[in-house]
Amino acid sequence: MSLVSLANFCAHLKNCTNVNIGLTSVPLSRLHLQGSTVGPDKKPVDVTPDNIATRRLWLGLKYRDNRPVIRDLQLVSKPGRKVNLSLTEVKALASGFPVRFIKPLQPAECIFLKTPDNEVVEIQEAAKRDLHGLALCRVK
């Protein structure tokens, strides 16, 4: 998945949370299915026999006291500026230190990385497992 489609995904979720939509759909891709770090399967399973161009992944968005749980989504790596983090930078960022232009993590915030073996992991898990990779997005 390209960073352009990830930018569209983030913008779509941000727009849906701004207008309090409870259910939305995004194009089905392996990166969207790998967003859950505690999923039961290592490989995504086809969930519908439809044409691959029409497959959609339906997402339920949570709200608490009429405020969205996902307050903000921002791309860290952009199509023109990819940010690859080394192991020491991942550990520093997970510990609360700024790295390059990336501000430290705030409470209830996470950054997702794409590892060289195309696995999407949260930065705390990447630091525990000694992984490095491309910083994808930041979610508050």
Sequence and secondary structure as in RCSB ss.txt:
>XXXX:A:sequence
MSLVSLANFCAHLKNCTNVNIGLTSVPLSRLHLQGSTVGPDKKPVDVTPDNIATRRLWLGLKYRDNRPVIRDLQL
VSKPGRKVNLSLTEVKALASGFPVRFIKPLQPAECIFLKTPDNEVVEIQEAAKRDLHGLALCRVK
>XXXX:A:secstr
  HHHHHHHHHHHHHHHHTT SEEEEE  HHHHTT TT S SS      S TTT EEEEE  EETTEES   EEE
SSBTTB  EE HHHHHHHHTT  BTTB    TT EEEEE TTS EEEHHHHHHTT  EEEEEEE 
